[in-house]
Amino acid sequence: MSIRCILCNSTDTHVSDRIDTAQLSSLYRDRAGTDAARFFNTPFIELRTCNHCGLKFYCPQAIGDGKFYDELQQYSGYYLE
């Protein structure tokens, strides 16, 4: 299955890395005190690179909701001074 680049629409992309969503959820919970697990429906998210334009993007995309970002703003490291 070819994955299209979200910028240039090229199908010439490759997997650069794989991220364990259980570990990622745990990091969000432990560091920021927010639950991100509800946004992941796969065991891994791929970091993909487009060989045409060079964009790096995640697949599948996980998009947080308002509650998630409200909670994340409470984390002291969310905004840099």
N, C-alpha and C positions, 0 to 999 in steps of 0.2 A: 504494500500500500504506500503510495507516495503522499507525502505531507507537503502542502503548499505553503510557501513563505507568506506571512501575513502582511508584508510590505510590498513585495514585487510580484507575488503570485507564482513564482517559479516553483516547479516540483523538484528542483535540484537541491535538496536539503539533506543533511545528515545529522545523526545523533552525536552530540558533543559530550553529553553527560546524562546520567539518570539519577533522579533524586527520589529517595524513599519517602513517600507521603506520610507514613506513620512517624518517622523521625522528624520531618518538617513540622508536623502538627505538634509533636512533643516540644520542639524548640519554641514555637509560638506560645504554647501554654506555659512553659517554664520561664521564658525570658520576658514575655509581654503580658502574660496573664489572660490571654484570649484563646478561644477555641476556634481553630481553623479547620478541624477535621471534617466539618460538614461540607467544605468546598471541594474535597477530593473524593472522586469516585473510582479511582484507579490506585493500585499499589505503588506506582511510580509515575513521576512526571519527567518527561524528556526535555533536556535543554537541546534545542536543535539549532544548527547554523545553516544559513542559506549560502550555497556555493556561488550564487549569482551576485547578490548584493552585500553579503557579509552580515546581515542582521542575525542576531541571536534571539530566540524566542522560546517560550515554554509551550509544550504540547502534552496533554490538553491544557488549555488555559483555565486557571482557577480565578474567578472573580469574586472578591469579597462583597459583602452587603454593608449597609449602613451601620448595623450593630457592630460588626467586626471592626470597622474603621473608628467608630466611637470608642470602643474598648482599646484599640491600638493607640489612640491619641493619649491615653492615660499613661502609657509606657514612657518613662523619662528619656529614653534613647530614641524615641520616634522622630522628634524634631531636633536637628542640630542647632546649637546656639550660634 
